Amino acid sequence: MDTNRLSELYHLACARSQEVLVELYEDLHDKDGQPIKGDEDWVKARIQQAVKEIRTELSLINSAIQEI
């Protein structure tokens, strides 16, 4: 894999991770922009989902590095 392709994969994985975090932030607020509180189980599950998605993106970077 050449350097440009590796850089593209880094960008892709980081951009997707950023999207996941933005979606998480938005999901943690109600339609009026107030932080969601009182539903700790939902918040915890939503965070776990985001972590899983970000780990998948970081795994893409690890796989790319191994191909070098």
C-alpha positions as CSV (number, residue, x, y, z in Angstrom):
1,M,0.0,0.0,0.0
2,D,1.4,3.4,-0.9
3,T,1.6,6.4,1.4
4,N,-1.3,8.3,-0.3
5,R,-3.6,5.3,0.1
6,L,-2.6,4.9,3.8
7,S,-3.2,8.6,4.4
8,E,-6.7,8.3,2.7
9,L,-7.5,5.4,5.0
10,Y,-6.4,7.4,8.1
11,H,-8.6,10.2,7.0
12,L,-11.6,8.0,6.3
13,A,-11.4,6.3,9.7
14,C,-10.9,9.5,11.6
15,A,-13.7,11.3,9.7
16,R,-16.1,8.4,10.4
17,S,-15.0,8.4,14.1
18,Q,-15.7,12.2,14.2
19,E,-19.2,11.6,12.7
20,V,-19.9,9.0,15.3
21,L,-19.0,11.4,18.1
22,V,-21.1,14.2,16.6
23,E,-24.0,11.9,16.3
24,L,-23.5,10.8,19.9
25,Y,-23.4,14.4,21.1
26,E,-26.6,15.2,19.2
27,D,-28.3,12.0,20.5
28,L,-27.5,13.0,24.1
29,H,-29.6,16.1,23.7
30,D,-33.3,16.4,23.2
31,K,-35.1,18.3,20.4
32,D,-34.8,21.5,22.5
33,G,-31.1,21.1,22.9
34,Q,-31.3,20.1,26.6
35,P,-29.0,17.3,27.8
36,I,-30.9,14.0,28.3
37,K,-31.0,13.0,31.9
38,G,-32.8,10.4,33.9
39,D,-32.4,7.6,31.3
40,E,-29.0,6.4,32.4
41,D,-29.4,2.9,30.8
42,W,-30.2,4.5,27.4
43,V,-27.2,6.9,27.7
44,K,-24.9,4.1,28.7
45,A,-26.1,1.9,25.8
46,R,-25.7,4.8,23.3
47,I,-22.2,5.4,24.5
48,Q,-21.3,1.7,24.2
49,Q,-22.7,1.8,20.6
50,A,-20.5,4.8,19.8
51,V,-17.4,3.2,21.3
52,K,-18.0,0.0,19.2
53,E,-18.3,2.1,16.0
54,I,-15.1,4.0,16.8
55,R,-13.2,0.8,17.6
56,T,-14.2,-0.5,14.2
57,E,-12.7,2.6,12.6
58,L,-9.5,2.3,14.6
59,S,-9.4,-1.3,13.6
60,L,-9.3,-0.2,10.0
61,I,-6.2,1.8,10.7
62,N,-4.6,-1.1,12.4
63,S,-5.3,-3.3,9.4
64,A,-3.9,-0.8,7.1
65,I,-0.7,-0.5,9.1
66,Q,-0.3,-4.3,8.9
67,E,-0.5,-4.2,5.1
68,I,2.6,-1.9,4.9
